Each structure stands twice: as C-alpha cells, then as structure tokens.
Amino acid sequence: QVQLVESGGGLVQAGGSLRLSCAASGRIFSINVMGWYRQAPGKQRELVATSTSGGSIDYADSVKGRFTISRDNAKNTVYLQMNSLKPPDTAVYYCLLHSPRWGSVSWGQGNQVTVSS
C-alpha cells in the first residue's frame, strides 16, 4: 500500500551535518504523521522527530536545537536536517508514516548515520 524510500545517510565527523530524506508513495491519506526513529547498536529504537500533516512538530530532547524536521506534502516527502552531529547520534535512522485513518504504520528501509570523532 505504502512504500517509503530513504536517502542521505553516511559518514560524517563530529560537528558536521547530514540531511536525510524520505519519499512516500502509494495509497497515502492526506492526514498522517511522518517522522524518524533511530536505533543504535545494542539500544532500543527511539523517537527522533515527528511532523503531522496539520503542522505539529515534536523532537526528542536529545536532538532539540540541532535537528530540524520538515515536510513537503505535495511530494509526500519528509526531511531531517541534522546539524552539530555527535558520536551518540550514530544509528540506523528509519523513516515512518502513520495513518490514523487506517491505523497503520509504514517504515523505510533504514539509513546508517555514523558520526566519528
């Protein structure tokens, strides 16, 4: 029904920046939540940021002031601008789309982000 394709991961030095993107395709209801989770080795998957189609945005405390989530509703694409990256940000980042109408969640394939120091 819904496919999410991520891009933009990579290797960066501490203090650097990366920009992730996630494009959704398929049967997408206009009212939805898109966002990002991440999972570091040996850790639980944690919320990074979410953005609703109505304009509400939320961030994990650990990334506030450094990461910015944005979306292009016409393109069904969500972005994550990551600045001032730190080694603890190293993780696989997963895009998500949640449809309250359908009660479903779709996931991207995951993008590795590695921050060296």
SULGIBEL-V494919 format. One record per residue. RES is the residue in three letters. PHI is phi in degrees with one decimal (none if undefined). PSI is psi in radians with two decimals (* if undefined). D_CENTER is the distance of its C-alpha to the mean C-alpha in Angstrom with 1 decimal. Layout:
RES/PHI/PSI/D_CENTER + RES/PHI/PSI/D_CENTER
This chain:
GLN/none/-0.91/19.8 + VAL/-126.9/2.35/16.1 + GLN/-122.5/2.40/14.5 + LEU/-120.6/2.20/11.0 + VAL/-117.8/2.10/11.2 + GLU/-101.6/2.70/8.8 + SER/-155.6/2.86/10.4 + GLY/108.7/-0.08/10.7 + GLY/-71.0/2.97/10.8 + GLY/164.3/-2.89/14.2 + LEU/-107.5/2.32/16.7 + VAL/-146.0/2.63/17.3 + GLN/-79.3/2.71/19.9 + ALA/-53.5/2.38/19.5 + GLY/91.8/-0.18/19.2 + GLY/-84.5/-3.04/17.6 + SER/-133.6/2.64/14.5 + LEU/-141.8/2.71/11.9 + ARG/-127.4/2.08/9.8 + LEU/-96.9/2.57/7.0 + SER/-132.3/2.69/7.5 + CYS/-146.3/2.04/7.4 + ALA/-106.7/2.21/10.8 + ALA/-100.1/2.50/12.2 + SER/-141.3/2.82/15.9 + GLY/108.3/-2.63/18.7 + ARG/-87.8/1.73/19.9 + ILE/-118.4/2.15/17.5 + PHE/-79.6/2.52/18.9 + SER/-66.2/-0.48/18.5 + ILE/-94.6/1.97/17.7 + ASN/-159.2/3.03/14.3 + VAL/-122.7/2.25/11.2 + MET/-119.1/2.61/7.7 + GLY/-175.0/-2.89/4.6 + TRP/-136.5/2.36/2.6 + TYR/-116.9/2.86/5.8 + ARG/-142.1/2.70/7.8 + GLN/-138.7/2.02/11.5 + ALA/-88.0/2.75/14.1 + PRO/-55.4/2.24/17.5 + GLY/73.8/0.14/19.6 + LYS/-117.0/2.84/17.2 + GLN/-75.4/2.65/15.8 + ARG/-67.6/2.32/12.2 + GLU/-128.0/2.63/10.9 + LEU/-70.2/2.37/8.8 + VAL/-104.3/-0.95/6.8 + ALA/-163.0/2.64/6.5 + THR/-135.6/2.69/7.6 + SER/-142.3/2.15/9.5 + THR/-90.7/2.76/12.6 + SER/-63.8/-0.38/14.8 + GLY/-83.0/-0.07/17.4 + GLY/105.2/0.05/15.8 + SER/-82.8/2.41/14.9 + ILE/-129.6/2.46/12.1 + ASP/-140.1/2.52/11.7 + TYR/-129.2/2.62/10.6 + ALA/-67.2/2.56/11.7 + ASP/-57.4/-0.58/15.0 + SER/-68.6/-0.30/14.3 + VAL/-117.3/-0.06/12.0 + LYS/-59.1/2.35/13.9 + GLY/86.9/-0.21/15.7 + ARG/-116.8/-0.64/13.7 + PHE/-106.7/2.59/10.1 + THR/-134.2/2.18/9.8 + ILE/-99.5/2.47/7.5 + SER/-147.3/2.89/9.6 + ARG/-148.0/2.67/10.5 + ASP/-118.5/1.76/13.5 + ASN/-65.3/-0.58/15.0 + ALA/-63.5/-0.55/17.8 + LYS/-101.6/0.01/15.7 + ASN/50.7/0.82/13.2 + THR/-126.5/2.41/10.4 + VAL/-120.4/2.55/7.3 + TYR/-125.3/2.71/6.7 + LEU/-135.1/1.88/5.7 + GLN/-88.6/2.11/9.2 + MET/-115.5/1.99/10.1 + ASN/-114.5/2.84/13.8 + SER/49.8/0.83/16.5 + LEU/-65.5/2.54/14.8 + LYS/-123.5/2.70/16.7 + PRO/-51.9/-0.65/17.7 + PRO/-64.5/-0.20/16.2 + ASP/-76.3/-0.18/12.7 + THR/-59.3/2.14/13.6 + ALA/-176.4/2.99/11.7 + VAL/-90.4/2.19/10.1 + TYR/-101.1/2.25/6.3 + TYR/-117.0/2.24/5.8 + CYS/-81.0/2.60/4.4 + LEU/-138.4/2.69/7.0 + LEU/-134.1/2.18/9.7 + HIS/-114.3/2.27/12.5 + SER/-110.3/1.84/15.9 + PRO/-59.9/-0.60/18.3 + ARG/-62.3/-0.76/21.2 + TRP/-92.5/-0.22/20.8 + GLY/63.6/0.58/19.5 + SER/-121.6/2.72/17.1 + VAL/-129.8/2.28/13.6 + SER/-114.4/2.57/12.3 + TRP/-123.9/2.53/10.0 + GLY/-77.3/3.09/9.2 + GLN/-79.1/-0.25/11.4 + GLY/97.2/2.45/9.4 + ASN/-129.1/2.23/9.5 + GLN/-78.4/2.22/11.7 + VAL/-118.4/2.13/11.5 + THR/-122.2/2.18/15.0 + VAL/-113.6/2.08/16.5 + SER/-100.1/2.80/20.3 + SER/-144.4/*/23.1
